Amino acid sequence: MREDRNRNETEEHGSNVSDIIDLTAHAIVSHMSPLEIGKMIHPGGEAVELCNVPKLVLAEHRTRYSQQELDAGQFFKVQGRFTFIMDHEAKKARGH
């Protein structure tokens, strides 16, 4: 058997398969809310409502995000630290 016949489909068409996977993943995630994304990324994390985020954490995040972005996004407490998941519209508006 020739060496090129031993390659599997992914090796032979790796970039095409990777592109399809990336496009499919993007399509799925683009329909998820910040809460859903946070639960996926941080399954052990705790979703925290904006009104329950400590003032110091909010003050620090206000240096990077507008109030509208904070209202639309989602905070998570992960291993004792806070992280913020921005919503899709805000990301698009920033050009991400």
C-alpha positions in Angstrom: 0.0 0.0 0.0 1.3 3.5 -0.9 2.2 5.7 2.0 -0.4 8.4 1.0 -3.2 5.8 1.3 -2.4 5.3 5.0 -3.4 8.9 5.8 -6.8 9.3 7.4 -9.4 11.8 6.3 -8.4 14.4 8.8 -4.8 14.3 7.8 -5.6 14.4 4.2 -8.1 17.2 4.4 -7.0 18.7 7.7 -7.5 22.3 6.9 -10.9 21.7 5.4 -12.1 19.7 8.4 -10.7 22.3 10.8 -12.4 25.1 8.9 -15.7 23.3 9.0 -15.4 22.6 12.7 -14.4 26.3 13.4 -17.4 27.6 11.4 -19.8 25.2 13.1 -18.5 26.1 16.6 -18.8 29.8 15.7 -22.4 29.3 14.5 -23.3 27.5 17.8 -21.6 30.0 20.1 -23.0 33.0 18.2 -26.5 32.0 19.4 -25.5 31.5 23.0 -26.1 34.1 25.7 -23.2 35.3 27.9 -24.7 33.1 30.7 -24.6 30.0 28.5 -21.1 30.8 27.3 -19.9 31.3 30.9 -21.4 28.0 31.9 -19.7 26.2 29.0 -16.3 27.9 29.7 -16.5 27.7 33.5 -18.7 24.7 34.4 -17.7 25.0 38.1 -18.2 28.8 38.1 -21.1 30.6 39.8 -23.1 33.1 37.8 -23.4 36.4 39.7 -26.0 39.1 39.0 -24.6 42.5 38.3 -26.2 43.9 41.5 -24.3 41.3 43.6 -20.9 42.0 42.1 -18.6 43.6 44.7 -18.1 47.4 44.2 -14.4 47.1 43.8 -14.8 44.5 41.0 -17.4 46.7 39.3 -15.2 49.8 39.6 -12.3 47.9 38.0 -14.5 46.6 35.1 -16.0 50.1 34.5 -12.5 51.2 33.3 -12.9 48.7 30.4 -16.6 48.3 29.8 -19.5 50.7 29.5 -22.5 50.4 31.8 -24.5 49.1 28.8 -21.9 46.4 28.2 -22.0 45.4 31.9 -25.8 45.3 31.9 -25.8 43.0 28.8 -23.0 40.7 29.9 -22.6 38.2 32.7 -20.2 38.0 35.6 -19.0 34.6 36.9 -17.2 33.8 40.1 -14.5 31.3 39.3 -12.1 30.0 41.9 -12.7 33.0 44.1 -12.2 35.5 41.3 -14.6 37.4 39.0 -14.6 37.1 35.3 -16.9 38.9 32.8 -18.5 37.5 29.6 -19.4 40.2 27.1 -22.5 39.8 24.9 -22.2 39.3 21.1 -23.6 42.8 20.2 -21.1 44.6 22.4 -18.3 42.5 20.9 -19.4 43.3 17.4 -19.6 47.0 18.2 -16.0 46.8 19.4 -14.9 45.1 16.2 -14.1 41.7 17.8 
